Amino acid sequence: MAFVYRTLFFIIGLTILSFGVSMTIKAGLGTGAWDALNVGLSQTVGLTPGSWVVIVGIILIFVNAVLVKRRPDFAAIITLLITGVLIDFWILRVFDDLVVTGYLKQFAVFLLGMVALSFGLAVYLQPRFPLIPIDNFMMALRERFGLNLMVAKTLGEVIALSAAFIFKGPIGIGTLIVTFAIGPLIQFFFPYCEKLLNKLVLLSEK
């Protein structure tokens, strides 16, 4: 039963996370660096944003393996596929016709997306299933070059932003907000999600 709860947290977390990503994209104020790259690739090269989540993620799996000199984490492909499908589901199915106009409405939708994204991340991290390669990229940079987490995260964001700029991704004020606010928000939600999962696991073992 404990595994069932962990799996539920994993799927629910990714569902909320992908909803948050779609809201930040639809708000039109700029998205997180990696999401901006995926949208930029979708608009300039083709394919859906969710497809690029998978493609970029698979590339990062191999990059991470080279950086830390270990075997590629192929199990992360499952996480990528689920995330990519869910992002396309929200953007292309549920909110395909959604057009947000007016700065106040844009900011409200963006804020909803950022909070959902942070909460979804806090939930999906609980079961300790294979991570999205973007999250492992920060850890690989930290391990390979002896960086602290803040520097490693910043370096990863700069790399993604540079690529997003090249492919004309949606970079704006929202990108800066996500970059600096996502960490504190995850830190806020994380202990509550951890406490809930631990409580459910303990109840299932009685």
C-alpha positions in Angstrom: 0.0 0.0 0.0 2.9 2.3 0.7 4.1 1.9 -2.9 0.5 2.9 -4.1 0.7 6.1 -2.1 4.1 6.9 -3.4 3.0 6.3 -7.0 -0.1 8.5 -6.4 2.1 11.3 -5.1 4.3 10.9 -8.2 1.5 11.0 -10.7 -0.5 13.8 -8.9 2.6 15.8 -8.5 3.5 15.6 -12.2 -0.1 16.5 -13.1 -0.1 19.6 -11.0 3.4 20.5 -12.1 2.5 20.3 -15.8 -0.7 22.3 -15.1 1.5 25.0 -13.6 3.8 25.0 -16.6 0.9 25.4 -19.0 -0.5 28.3 -17.0 2.9 30.2 -17.0 3.1 29.7 -20.8 -0.5 30.8 -21.4 0.0 33.9 -19.1 2.3 35.4 -21.7 4.7 37.0 -19.3 7.6 34.7 -19.8 8.2 31.2 -18.4 10.9 29.3 -16.6 14.1 29.0 -18.6 13.7 25.3 -19.5 10.0 25.8 -20.4 11.0 28.8 -22.6 13.5 26.6 -24.4 10.9 23.9 -25.1 8.3 26.4 -26.3 10.9 28.2 -28.4 12.0 24.9 -30.0 8.3 24.0 -30.7 7.7 27.4 -32.4 10.9 27.5 -34.5 11.6 23.8 -35.2 8.2 22.1 -34.9 6.7 19.4 -32.7 4.8 20.1 -29.5 6.2 21.6 -26.3 5.7 18.2 -24.6 7.7 16.5 -27.3 10.6 18.8 -26.6 10.4 18.1 -22.9 11.1 14.5 -23.8 13.8 15.2 -26.4 15.7 17.8 -24.3 15.3 15.5 -21.3 16.8 12.5 -23.1 19.8 14.7 -24.2 20.3 15.8 -20.6 20.2 12.2 -19.4 23.4 11.5 -21.5 24.9 14.9 -20.5 24.4 14.2 -16.9 25.9 10.7 -17.2 29.0 12.2 -18.9 29.4 14.9 -16.2 29.2 12.4 -13.3 30.9 9.5 -15.2 28.1 7.1 -14.5 25.6 5.1 -16.5 22.7 7.1 -17.9 19.5 7.1 -15.8 17.2 5.6 -18.4 14.5 5.2 -15.8 14.0 9.0 -16.0 12.6 8.5 -19.5 9.4 7.3 -17.9 9.1 10.5 -15.9 9.9 12.5 -19.1 7.2 10.7 -21.1 4.5 11.3 -18.4 5.5 15.0 -18.0 5.6 15.6 -21.8 2.2 14.0 -22.3 0.6 15.9 -19.5 2.0 19.3 -20.6 0.6 18.7 -24.1 -2.7 17.6 -22.6 -3.1 20.9 -20.7 -1.7 23.2 -23.4 -3.2 21.6 -26.5 -6.4 20.0 -25.2 -7.7 21.7 -22.0 -6.4 25.3 -22.6 -5.9 25.3 -26.3 -8.4 28.2 -26.8 -7.4 30.1 -23.7 -6.2 33.7 -24.5 -5.3 35.8 -21.5 -5.4 39.6 -22.1 -4.8 42.4 -19.7 -1.8 42.7 -17.4 -3.8 41.9 -14.2 -5.3 38.8 -15.7 -1.9 37.7 -17.1 -0.3 38.2 -13.7 -3.1 36.3 -11.9 -2.8 33.3 -14.4 1.0 33.4 -14.1 0.8 33.5 -10.3 -1.6 30.5 -10.3 0.8 28.7 -12.6 3.9 29.4 -10.5 2.3 28.3 -7.3 0.9 25.1 -8.9 4.3 24.4 -10.5 6.1 24.8 -7.1 3.5 22.7 -5.3 3.6 20.0 -8.0 7.4 19.8 -7.7 7.1 19.5 -3.9 4.6 16.6 -4.3 6.4 14.7 -7.1 9.8 14.8 -5.2 8.4 13.0 -2.2 8.4 9.3 -3.5 12.1 9.7 -4.7 11.2 8.1 -8.0 13.5 9.0 -11.0 13.7 12.8 -11.3 13.2 14.9 -14.4 16.7 15.2 -15.9 16.6 19.0 -15.5 16.7 18.5 -11.8 19.5 16.0 -12.1 21.4 18.4 -14.3 21.9 20.8 -11.4 23.2 18.0 -9.2 25.5 16.8 -11.9 27.0 20.3 -12.4 27.4 20.5 -8.6 29.2 17.1 -8.4 31.4 17.6 -11.5 32.7 21.1 -10.8 32.4 21.2 -7.1 29.8 24.0 -7.1 27.3 24.8 -4.4 23.7 24.3 -5.2 22.9 27.9 -5.8 25.7 28.4 -8.3 24.9 25.0 -10.0 21.3 26.0 -10.3 22.1 29.4 -11.7 24.6 28.0 -14.2 21.9 25.5 -15.4 19.4 28.3 -15.7 21.8 30.5 -17.7 22.5 27.6 -20.1 18.8 27.1 -20.6 18.1 30.8 -21.0 20.9 31.2 -23.6 19.4 28.3 -25.6 15.8 29.7 -25.2 17.0 33.1 -26.4 18.5 31.5 -29.5 15.2 29.7 -30.3 13.1 32.8 -29.5 11.4 31.2 -26.5 9.0 33.2 -24.3 11.5 35.1 -22.0 10.1 38.0 -19.9 9.5 39.3 -16.4 7.9 36.0 -15.6 11.2 34.2 -16.3 13.0 36.2 -13.6 10.2 35.7 -11.1 10.2 31.9 -11.6 14.0 31.8 -11.4 14.0 33.5 -8.0 10.7 32.5 -6.5 10.5 28.8 -7.3 13.0 27.7 -4.7 11.5 29.4 -1.7 8.0 28.2 -2.8 9.1 24.6 -3.0 10.8 24.9 0.3 7.6 26.2 1.8 5.4 23.3 0.4 7.9 20.5 0.8 7.6 19.8 4.6 3.8 19.7 4.4 3.8 17.2 1.5 6.5 15.1 3.2 4.5 15.0 6.4 1.3 13.9 4.5 3.1 11.1 2.6 4.8 9.8 5.8 1.5 9.8 7.6 -0.2 7.9 4.8 2.6 5.4 4.6 2.5 4.8 8.4 -1.2 4.3 8.3 -0.9 1.8 5.5 1.6 -0.2 7.5 -0.7 -0.6 10.6 
